Amino acid sequence: MSDEPRKRILLASPRGYCAGVDRAVDAVEKALDLYGAPIYVRKEIVHNRYVVETLSKRGAIFVEETSQVPEGARVVFSAHGVSPAVHAEAAQRRLSTIDATCPLVTKVHKEAVRFAKSDYDIILVGHEGHEEVEGTYGEAPDHIQVVGTPEEVDNIEVRDPNKVVWLSQTTLSVDETMETVRRLRERFPNLQDPPSDDICYATQNRQEVVKTIAPQVDLMIVVGSANSSNSVRLVEVAIDAGAGAAQRIDKADELDLAWLEGVSTVGITSGASVPDILVRDLIARLQELGFGEAEEVRTRTETITFALPRNLREALKRKGATAEDETGRRTPGPDHTC
């Protein structure tokens, strides 16, 4: 009998698509079905290369700026949200818009507007240059300062230390964000919290299950694209929680066999914009290399769904779409494919 240890796969659940991503991808698919190609999309609809390539093959055209959309054409705004200036430019160019902003991002936008109207200094914890941060910042640029790390807190200047509130990008590391907030509170003891948690439920849930799995694995593999903030954070969370090593890949053929040397237990998870077909491909590849059936580790069950953008729902109704089509798909489980 071989003394070689059994090779195991621990599969994180929940993982992959969240309700906001499912809604955004569904919006582009439904728009293509309803109106035909091309449908323009400002930025990547979600931060996943496979999703973008798949939608491109169906006739979606991805552009960086609204100015690249032909005047009078139809454009979808990505799940990350856009600033009022982008909406204004779209109106000026007579574009037909479908706003696929995640409702949880919209919530942060509304918080920024409300606190700006009350003349607060707003500290937005997030990554400079990320589309979501640009959209939120654009709601109240005269009131918002962006802070990316706890160390940057020392550089903040406010008008009234008694009228300061913090908000955050929805896809951050919970632990790192709380450390930044702790530093903020040291400087501004009367710092106000957002009315409700800004880091989205899906980001928190995926980090929670990774923390559960990480101490048990020699290697954690996160499936997700390099520009996906929540995917990159999962790698960091895994390392901090005790994984022997952690790597991020877009798809199975990026797996480096050198990572598996001396590894008996692999953990797998995926970012919130990743269709599960990519995870299944990775599991199949690991099984070809001698690993056993994936053992699911579940910490929560997600049931949240979001309706499609209103103007798209109404257009589908006019075309006689079914009730299921109008309300969007249920947040996908392990067998969902893009």
C-alpha positions as CSV (number, residue, x, y, z in Angstrom):
1,M,0.0,0.0,0.0
2,S,1.3,3.5,-0.8
3,D,2.3,5.7,2.1
4,E,1.5,8.8,0.0
5,P,-1.2,10.9,1.7
6,R,-4.7,11.1,0.1
7,K,-5.0,14.2,-2.1
8,R,-8.0,16.2,-1.1
9,I,-10.0,19.1,-2.5
10,L,-11.9,21.4,-0.1
11,L,-14.4,23.4,-2.1
12,A,-15.7,26.7,-0.6
13,S,-19.4,27.5,-0.5
14,P,-20.6,30.1,-1.0
15,R,-18.3,31.1,-3.9
16,G,-18.7,32.6,-7.4
17,Y,-21.5,34.7,-8.7
18,C,-23.3,37.0,-6.3
19,A,-26.8,38.4,-6.9
20,G,-25.4,41.8,-8.3
21,V,-23.1,40.0,-10.8
22,D,-25.9,37.6,-11.9
23,R,-28.2,40.6,-12.4
24,A,-25.6,42.5,-14.5
25,V,-24.7,39.6,-16.7
26,D,-28.3,38.7,-17.1
27,A,-29.0,42.3,-18.1
28,V,-26.6,42.2,-21.0
29,E,-27.8,38.8,-22.1
30,K,-31.5,39.9,-22.0
31,A,-30.6,43.1,-23.9
32,L,-28.9,41.1,-26.6
33,D,-32.0,38.8,-26.8
34,L,-34.4,41.7,-26.9
35,Y,-32.6,44.3,-29.1
36,G,-30.0,42.2,-31.0
37,A,-26.3,43.0,-31.4
38,P,-24.6,45.3,-30.9
39,I,-25.1,46.2,-27.3
40,Y,-22.4,48.5,-25.9
41,V,-21.2,48.1,-22.4
42,R,-19.2,50.8,-20.6
43,K,-16.2,49.1,-18.9
44,E,-16.3,45.4,-18.2
45,I,-19.8,44.4,-17.1
46,V,-18.1,42.5,-14.2
47,H,-14.4,41.9,-13.6
48,N,-14.0,38.5,-15.2
49,R,-12.2,37.8,-18.5
50,Y,-14.2,34.7,-19.4
51,V,-17.6,36.5,-18.9
52,V,-16.4,39.5,-21.0
53,E,-15.2,37.2,-23.8
54,T,-18.4,35.1,-23.8
55,L,-20.6,38.2,-24.0
56,S,-18.4,39.7,-26.7
57,K,-19.0,36.6,-28.9
58,R,-22.7,37.2,-28.5
59,G,-22.4,40.8,-29.8
60,A,-21.6,42.9,-26.7
61,I,-19.1,45.7,-27.5
62,F,-17.1,46.8,-24.4
63,V,-15.8,50.4,-24.4
64,E,-13.8,52.3,-21.8
65,E,-15.7,55.6,-22.1
66,T,-19.2,56.8,-22.9
67,S,-17.7,58.9,-25.7
68,Q,-16.8,55.7,-27.6
69,V,-20.5,54.7,-27.9
70,P,-22.1,55.9,-31.1
71,E,-24.6,58.7,-30.6
72,G,-28.1,57.3,-30.1
73,A,-26.9,53.7,-29.4
74,R,-27.8,51.5,-26.5
75,V,-25.3,51.1,-23.6
76,V,-25.3,49.1,-20.4
77,F,-23.5,50.6,-17.3
78,S,-21.5,48.0,-15.4
79,A,-22.2,46.5,-12.0
80,H,-19.6,48.8,-10.5
81,G,-21.7,51.9,-11.0
82,V,-21.0,55.3,-12.7
83,S,-20.9,58.9,-11.6
84,P,-23.6,61.5,-12.3
85,A,-21.3,63.0,-14.9
86,V,-21.4,59.7,-16.9
87,H,-25.2,59.7,-16.8
88,A,-25.2,63.3,-18.0
89,E,-22.8,62.6,-20.9
90,A,-25.0,59.6,-21.9
91,A,-28.1,61.9,-22.0
92,Q,-26.2,64.5,-24.0
93,R,-25.3,61.9,-26.5
94,R,-28.9,60.6,-26.6
95,L,-27.9,57.1,-25.6
96,S,-30.4,54.5,-24.5
97,T,-29.1,53.4,-21.1
98,I,-29.5,50.2,-19.1
99,D,-28.1,50.8,-15.6
100,A,-26.8,47.4,-14.3
101,T,-25.2,49.0,-11.2
102,C,-25.4,46.5,-8.3
103,P,-28.1,47.7,-5.8
104,L,-25.6,47.5,-3.0
105,V,-23.3,49.9,-4.8
106,T,-26.3,52.2,-5.4
107,K,-26.9,52.1,-1.7
108,V,-23.4,53.5,-1.1
109,H,-24.0,56.2,-3.7
110,K,-27.1,57.3,-1.9
111,E,-25.3,57.4,1.4
112,A,-22.6,59.7,-0.1
113,V,-25.3,62.0,-1.5
114,R,-27.1,62.2,1.8
115,F,-24.0,62.9,3.9
116,A,-22.8,65.4,1.4
117,K,-26.1,67.3,1.7
118,S,-25.6,67.3,5.5
119,D,-22.1,68.8,4.8
120,Y,-20.1,65.9,6.2
121,D,-16.5,65.1,5.3
122,I,-16.8,61.6,3.8
123,I,-13.8,59.2,4.0
124,L,-14.3,56.6,1.3
125,V,-12.2,53.5,2.1
126,G,-11.4,52.0,-1.3
127,H,-8.9,51.6,-4.1
128,E,-8.1,54.7,-6.1
129,G,-8.9,54.2,-9.8
130,H,-11.4,51.3,-9.2
131,E,-14.6,51.9,-11.2
132,E,-16.8,51.6,-8.1
133,V,-14.7,54.1,-6.2
134,E,-14.8,56.5,-9.2
135,G,-18.6,56.3,-9.4
136,T,-19.1,56.9,-5.7
137,Y,-16.6,59.7,-5.6
138,G,-18.4,61.4,-8.5
139,E,-21.5,61.7,-6.4
140,A,-19.9,64.2,-4.1
141,P,-16.4,65.1,-5.1
142,D,-16.2,68.2,-2.9
143,H,-16.9,66.1,0.2
144,I,-15.1,62.8,-0.4
145,Q,-11.5,61.8,0.3
146,V,-10.4,58.3,-0.8
147,V,-8.2,56.2,1.6
148,G,-6.7,53.0,0.4
149,T,-4.7,51.7,3.4
150,P,-4.6,52.3,7.2
151,E,-1.3,54.2,6.7
152,E,-3.0,56.8,4.5
153,V,-5.2,57.9,7.4
154,D,-2.5,60.2,8.7
155,N,-2.8,62.3,5.5
156,I,-6.5,63.1,5.9
157,E,-7.5,66.7,6.6
158,V,-11.1,67.5,7.5
159,R,-13.0,70.8,8.2
160,D,-14.8,69.6,11.3
161,P,-13.6,66.5,13.2
162,N,-17.1,66.2,14.6
163,K,-18.7,65.8,11.2
164,V,-16.8,62.9,9.6
165,V,-18.3,59.7,8.2
166,W,-16.7,56.7,6.6
167,L,-18.1,54.7,3.7
168,S,-16.4,51.9,1.8
169,Q,-16.0,50.1,-1.5
170,T,-18.2,47.0,-1.4
171,T,-15.5,44.4,-2.3
172,L,-12.8,45.1,0.2
173,S,-11.1,42.8,2.8
174,V,-13.3,43.1,5.9
175,D,-10.3,42.9,8.3
176,E,-8.2,45.5,6.5
177,T,-11.2,47.8,6.2
178,M,-11.8,47.5,9.9
179,E,-8.2,48.3,10.7
180,T,-8.5,51.4,8.5
181,V,-11.6,52.4,10.4
182,R,-9.9,51.8,13.7
183,R,-7.1,54.2,12.6
184,L,-9.7,56.7,11.5
185,R,-11.5,56.5,14.8
186,E,-8.2,57.2,16.6
187,R,-7.9,60.5,14.7
188,F,-11.6,61.3,14.8
189,P,-13.3,59.9,17.9
190,N,-16.7,61.1,16.8
191,L,-16.4,59.3,13.4
192,Q,-19.8,58.3,12.2
193,D,-20.5,54.8,10.7
194,P,-22.5,54.2,7.6
195,P,-26.2,53.4,8.3
196,S,-25.6,49.8,7.2
197,D,-22.6,47.7,6.3
198,D,-21.1,48.8,3.0
199,I,-19.0,45.7,2.3
200,C,-21.4,43.5,0.5
201,Y,-22.8,40.3,1.9
202,A,-21.2,38.2,-0.8
203,T,-17.7,39.6,-0.2
204,Q,-18.0,38.9,3.5
205,N,-19.4,35.4,3.0
206,R,-16.7,34.4,0.6
207,Q,-14.0,35.7,2.9
208,E,-15.7,33.9,5.9
209,V,-15.6,30.4,4.2
210,V,-12.0,31.0,3.1
211,K,-11.0,31.7,6.7
212,T,-12.6,28.4,7.7
213,I,-10.8,26.4,5.0
214,A,-7.4,28.1,5.0
215,P,-5.9,26.5,8.1
216,Q,-6.7,23.0,6.6
217,V,-5.0,23.5,3.2
218,D,-1.5,23.4,1.8
219,L,-2.6,25.5,-1.1
220,M,-5.7,27.8,-1.7
221,I,-6.5,28.5,-5.3
222,V,-8.8,31.4,-6.0
223,V,-10.4,31.5,-9.4
224,G,-10.8,35.1,-10.5
225,S,-9.4,37.8,-12.8
226,A,-6.5,40.1,-11.8
227,N,-8.7,43.2,-11.9
228,S,-11.3,41.6,-9.6
229,S,-10.8,43.3,-6.2
230,N,-12.8,40.7,-4.3
231,S,-10.8,37.9,-5.9
232,V,-7.5,39.4,-5.1
233,R,-8.7,40.0,-1.5
234,L,-9.5,36.3,-1.2
235,V,-5.9,35.4,-1.9
236,E,-4.8,37.8,0.9
237,V,-7.4,36.5,3.3
238,A,-6.3,32.9,2.7
239,I,-2.7,33.7,3.5
240,D,-3.6,35.7,6.6
241,A,-5.9,32.8,7.8
242,G,-3.2,30.2,7.7
243,A,-3.2,28.6,4.2
244,G,0.2,27.2,3.3
245,A,0.1,29.1,0.1
246,A,-2.4,30.9,-2.1
247,Q,-2.6,31.6,-5.8
248,R,-5.1,33.3,-8.2
249,I,-5.8,32.0,-11.7
250,D,-8.3,32.9,-14.4
251,K,-8.9,29.4,-15.5
252,A,-7.6,25.8,-15.1
253,D,-5.0,25.9,-17.8
254,E,-3.1,28.6,-15.8
255,L,-2.5,26.0,-13.0
256,D,1.2,25.7,-12.4
257,L,2.2,22.2,-11.5
258,A,5.1,23.4,-9.4
259,W,2.5,24.8,-6.9
260,L,1.3,21.3,-6.2
261,E,4.7,19.9,-5.2
262,G,4.3,18.4,-1.7
263,V,0.6,19.5,-1.6
264,S,-1.9,17.0,-0.2
265,T,-4.9,19.3,0.4
266,V,-6.0,22.1,-2.0
267,G,-8.7,24.6,-1.2
268,I,-10.7,26.1,-4.0
269,T,-12.9,29.2,-4.1
270,S,-13.9,31.9,-6.7
271,G,-14.5,35.6,-6.7
272,A,-18.0,37.0,-6.9
273,S,-17.9,37.6,-10.7
274,V,-16.7,34.0,-11.6
275,P,-19.1,31.5,-13.3
276,D,-18.9,28.1,-11.8
277,I,-17.9,26.4,-15.0
278,L,-14.4,27.7,-14.4
279,V,-14.3,26.1,-10.9
280,R,-15.5,22.8,-12.3
281,D,-12.8,22.9,-15.0
282,L,-10.2,23.4,-12.2
283,I,-11.6,20.5,-10.2
284,A,-11.5,18.2,-13.2
285,R,-7.8,19.2,-13.9
286,L,-6.9,18.5,-10.3
287,Q,-8.6,15.1,-10.4
288,E,-6.6,14.3,-13.5
289,L,-3.5,14.9,-11.3
290,G,-4.7,12.5,-8.6
291,F,-6.9,14.5,-6.3
292,G,-10.1,13.1,-5.1
293,E,-13.7,14.3,-5.2
294,A,-14.3,17.9,-4.1
295,E,-15.5,18.0,-0.5
296,E,-17.8,21.1,-0.1
297,V,-17.3,23.3,3.0
298,R,-20.4,25.5,3.4
299,T,-20.6,28.3,6.0
300,R,-23.7,30.1,4.6
301,T,-26.5,29.6,2.1
302,E,-27.3,32.7,-0.1
303,T,-30.8,33.3,-1.3
304,I,-30.6,37.0,-2.2
305,T,-31.8,38.0,-5.7
306,F,-32.1,41.4,-7.5
307,A,-34.6,42.4,-10.1
308,L,-33.3,43.4,-13.5
309,P,-33.1,47.2,-14.2
310,R,-36.6,48.7,-14.4
311,N,-36.5,49.9,-18.0
312,L,-35.3,46.5,-19.2
313,R,-38.0,44.7,-17.2
314,E,-40.6,46.9,-18.7
315,A,-39.3,46.3,-22.2
316,L,-39.4,42.6,-21.6
317,K,-42.9,42.8,-20.4
318,R,-43.9,44.7,-23.6
319,K,-42.3,41.8,-25.6
320,G,-44.3,39.3,-23.6
321,A,-41.4,38.0,-21.5
322,T,-42.2,35.4,-18.9
323,A,-42.4,36.3,-15.2
324,E,-39.1,34.4,-14.6
325,D,-37.4,36.4,-17.3
326,E,-38.6,39.7,-15.9
327,T,-37.4,39.1,-12.4
328,G,-34.0,37.8,-13.2
329,R,-32.5,34.4,-12.4
330,R,-32.0,32.9,-9.0
331,T,-28.5,33.4,-7.7
332,P,-26.7,30.4,-9.3
333,G,-25.5,27.4,-7.3
334,P,-22.7,25.0,-8.0
335,D,-24.0,23.9,-11.4
336,H,-24.5,27.4,-12.9
337,T,-22.6,28.3,-16.0
338,C,-22.2,31.6,-17.7
